Amino acid sequence: MNKVPVDRATPHLTEPTRTPEEMVTAGNEAIPNILASTNIGVATDVKNNATAWATANAALDANNKAKAKARADLAAAEIAEPPLVRRWFARRDATLTSINVFGDGSKQVVQTFNVGVEERSALPLATTPANLRPMKEKKPTLAGVRWNPTVGAHGYLLQHATNPADATTYSAQIALTAARYYLAGQVSGTTVYFRVLACDKDLPNGQSAYTAWVAVVVT
């Protein structure tokens, strides 16, 4: 017995609809063709739904165009922002400088411009640097140390020695601004000792006490 073919045709769109933009393109292609059908006059539901689809398609298209314009506007705004930021800071600094000049150091005059007043507080006296420690070195013949930056210090004086018990092996004091030091030209496997103090003109003699000696083995 031969099977009789059954008409089960299911309508679908052949155009891609993965993105909102592709959906609008597919709608623009399909909707007019559907409404141009010779059966559209008697297929009331099809006509009504296709007309509503056209309205939704137009709204989605308008939104896509608004997104594209917003992206372009955002890109233009981001390009324009850096010089505007620089100009803002420049004008702010010029305004605050002119208030400072006009006020001539008077807190009361500066406050008449309804801005905050930055009042400087004295830094604490520098103390002996803390946490003097070796630095790991990958390069041979280098010995390095570092320590925690000292509040109130205007710099540091460092010494190194081969024997802390023998002052004749001490180096001259080395003036530093950074809280670290590298000593080059050393022999791998030997030990160098370091100590450091903080400089502060408000301290007696202008400096703190030295740290204890710290041993560093040269890599």
Residue pairs with C-beta under 8 A, 6 or more apart in sequence:
13 26
13 30
15 22
15 25
15 26
15 29
15 30
16 22
16 26
17 23
17 26
20 60
20 63
20 64
21 64
23 57
23 60
24 57
24 60
24 61
24 64
27 53
27 54
27 56
27 57
27 60
28 57
28 61
31 50
31 53
31 54
31 57
34 40
34 46
34 50
35 47
35 50
35 51
35 54
37 43
37 46
39 46
40 46
40 47
40 50
41 47
96 115
99 110
99 113
99 115
100 110
102 109
103 109
103 110
103 113
107 117
107 119
110 117
111 117
123 151
123 152
124 151
124 152
125 152
125 200
125 202
125 203
126 150
126 151
126 152
126 153
126 154
126 198
126 199
126 200
126 203
126 208
127 150
127 152
127 198
127 208
128 150
128 197
128 198
128 208
128 209
128 210
128 211
129 147
129 148
129 150
129 153
129 156
129 179
129 196
129 197
129 198
129 208
129 211
130 147
130 148
130 150
131 147
131 148
132 145
132 146
132 147
132 194
132 195
132 196
132 211
132 212
132 214
133 145
133 146
133 147
133 214
134 143
134 144
134 145
134 214
134 215
134 216
134 217
135 144
135 145
135 146
135 180
135 182
136 219
137 143
137 144
137 182
137 219
138 219
139 219
140 188
140 218
140 219
141 184
141 185
141 186
141 187
141 188
141 218
142 182
142 183
142 184
142 186
142 218
142 219
143 160
143 182
143 183
143 186
143 192
143 194
143 216
143 217
143 218
144 180
144 181
144 182
144 183
144 216
145 158
145 180
145 181
145 194
145 196
145 214
145 216
146 179
146 180
146 181
147 179
147 180
147 196
147 211
148 179
149 179
150 156
150 179
150 198
150 208
152 198
152 200
152 202
153 198
153 199
153 200
153 208
154 199
154 200
154 201
155 175
155 176
155 177
155 198
155 199
156 175
156 176
156 177
156 179
156 196
156 197
156 198
156 199
157 173
157 174
157 175
157 176
157 196
157 197
157 199
157 207
158 173
158 174
158 176
158 181
158 194
158 195
158 196
159 170
159 171
159 172
159 173
159 174
159 194
159 195
159 196
159 210
160 170
160 171
160 174
160 183
160 192
160 193
160 194
161 169
161 170
161 171
161 192
161 193
161 213
162 169
162 190
162 191
162 192
162 193
163 169
163 193
164 193
164 213
174 181
175 199
176 196
181 194
181 196
183 192
183 194
186 192
186 218
187 218
188 218
188 219
189 217
189 218
190 217
190 218
191 215
191 216
191 217
191 218
192 215
192 216
192 218
193 213
193 214
193 215
193 216
194 213
194 214
194 216
195 210
195 211
195 212
195 213
195 214
196 210
196 211
197 207
197 208
197 209
197 210
197 211
198 207
198 208
199 206
199 207
199 208
200 206
200 207
200 208
